[in-house]
Amino acid sequence: MSDSTAKYFSIALQPYDDESISHYLGRWKRQEVVSLSSIGSLSRQLKLGTAMSRWEKFYLNPFPTLNQLAQLGKVMGLEAERLLLMFPPKGEPINVRAIRVCCACYDEAP
């Protein structure tokens, strides 16, 4: 990890069961120990271009590679295989419109 990406390093934030990559990235960047204005800036630091911004919006074409996920995993303290579980299966269509969630239900199981 380079010095420029070391400033983004945080204590590993454990993903929730069945949490999407989009939700996880949002939670991760809002940690107090992460000094990050946008996922895009970290993506550029990791030499992933705009990939992470696309992942956050569920635009998965092209689908992430294990190498890309390994780079991200080093910063987030997760294995590439664990990050991959947060993505929908390759080739599965996904509805990218916002989903409304009941506050009481979300409080019980985020």
C-alpha positions as a Python dict, from the first residue, in 0.01 Angstrom:
ca = {
    (1, 'M'): (0, 0, 0),
    (2, 'S'): (147, 336, -97),
    (3, 'D'): (174, 631, 139),
    (4, 'S'): (-96, 812, -57),
    (5, 'T'): (-349, 531, 3),
    (6, 'A'): (-237, 471, 362),
    (7, 'K'): (-436, 776, 476),
    (8, 'Y'): (-755, 594, 376),
    (9, 'F'): (-676, 283, 577),
    (10, 'S'): (-923, 212, 851),
    (11, 'I'): (-999, -59, 1099),
    (12, 'A'): (-1174, -332, 902),
    (13, 'L'): (-1546, -266, 896),
    (14, 'Q'): (-1721, -601, 906),
    (15, 'P'): (-1986, -638, 637),
    (16, 'Y'): (-2338, -730, 737),
    (17, 'D'): (-2479, -1063, 616),
    (18, 'D'): (-2613, -1017, 260),
    (19, 'E'): (-2492, -654, 245),
    (20, 'S'): (-2442, -514, -103),
    (21, 'I'): (-2114, -359, -216),
    (22, 'S'): (-2293, -28, -264),
    (23, 'H'): (-2417, -17, 95),
    (24, 'Y'): (-2086, -138, 232),
    (25, 'L'): (-1884, 128, 44),
    (26, 'G'): (-2117, 395, 181),
    (27, 'R'): (-2077, 273, 539),
    (28, 'W'): (-1702, 234, 498),
    (29, 'K'): (-1642, 587, 371),
    (30, 'R'): (-1852, 740, 653),
    (31, 'Q'): (-1627, 601, 926),
    (32, 'E'): (-1460, 874, 1130),
    (33, 'V'): (-1114, 728, 1067),
    (34, 'V'): (-1154, 743, 688),
    (35, 'S'): (-1056, 1077, 538),
    (36, 'L'): (-1233, 1044, 207),
    (37, 'S'): (-1456, 1285, 21),
    (38, 'S'): (-1560, 1040, -248),
    (39, 'I'): (-1512, 678, -344),
    (40, 'G'): (-1381, 803, -678),
    (41, 'S'): (-1075, 958, -518),
    (42, 'L'): (-979, 627, -355),
    (43, 'S'): (-1049, 444, -680),
    (44, 'R'): (-806, 671, -863),
    (45, 'Q'): (-543, 626, -589),
    (46, 'L'): (-569, 248, -628),
    (47, 'K'): (-537, 289, -1006),
    (48, 'L'): (-888, 146, -1057),
    (49, 'G'): (-1006, 446, -1258),
    (50, 'T'): (-1380, 495, -1214),
    (51, 'A'): (-1447, 133, -1116),
    (52, 'M'): (-1541, 192, -753),
    (53, 'S'): (-1781, 473, -840),
    (54, 'R'): (-1949, 238, -1088),
    (55, 'W'): (-1965, -43, -829),
    (56, 'E'): (-2125, 193, -578),
    (57, 'K'): (-2401, 258, -835),
    (58, 'F'): (-2426, -111, -938),
    (59, 'Y'): (-2294, -43, -1288),
    (60, 'L'): (-2101, -369, -1314),
    (61, 'N'): (-1997, -373, -1677),
    (62, 'P'): (-1719, -477, -1678),
    (63, 'F'): (-1755, -698, -1373),
    (64, 'P'): (-1474, -650, -1117),
    (65, 'T'): (-1175, -879, -1135),
    (66, 'L'): (-1026, -1060, -836),
    (67, 'N'): (-714, -845, -878),
    (68, 'Q'): (-922, -525, -846),
    (69, 'L'): (-1099, -664, -542),
    (70, 'A'): (-767, -766, -387),
    (71, 'Q'): (-640, -408, -423),
    (72, 'L'): (-955, -276, -257),
    (73, 'G'): (-941, -546, 9),
    (74, 'K'): (-593, -438, 118),
    (75, 'V'): (-727, -93, 205),
    (76, 'M'): (-1050, -217, 363),
    (77, 'G'): (-900, -510, 551),
    (78, 'L'): (-1110, -773, 370),
    (79, 'E'): (-1028, -1066, 144),
    (80, 'A'): (-1118, -1034, -225),
    (81, 'E'): (-1344, -1337, -195),
    (82, 'R'): (-1544, -1168, 85),
    (83, 'L'): (-1584, -853, -124),
    (84, 'L'): (-1697, -1062, -419),
    (85, 'L'): (-1983, -1202, -209),
    (86, 'M'): (-2125, -848, -184),
    (87, 'F'): (-2173, -829, -561),
    (88, 'P'): (-2468, -984, -741),
    (89, 'P'): (-2380, -1297, -939),
    (90, 'K'): (-2200, -1216, -1263),
    (91, 'G'): (-2448, -1156, -1544),
    (92, 'E'): (-2749, -1117, -1315),
    (93, 'P'): (-2947, -804, -1408),
    (94, 'I'): (-2998, -556, -1126),
    (95, 'N'): (-3245, -275, -1076),
    (96, 'V'): (-3039, 35, -992),
    (97, 'R'): (-3331, 250, -878),
    (98, 'A'): (-3337, 345, -511),
    (99, 'I'): (-3509, 100, -281),
    (100, 'R'): (-3722, 235, 2),
    (101, 'V'): (-3667, 60, 332),
    (102, 'C'): (-3885, 69, 641),
    (103, 'C'): (-3692, 245, 921),
    (104, 'A'): (-3812, -1, 1186),
    (105, 'C'): (-3712, -299, 970),
    (106, 'Y'): (-3371, -144, 893),
    (107, 'D'): (-3314, -85, 1265),
    (108, 'E'): (-3371, -457, 1328),
    (109, 'A'): (-3157, -584, 1039),
    (110, 'P'): (-2949, -331, 845),
}
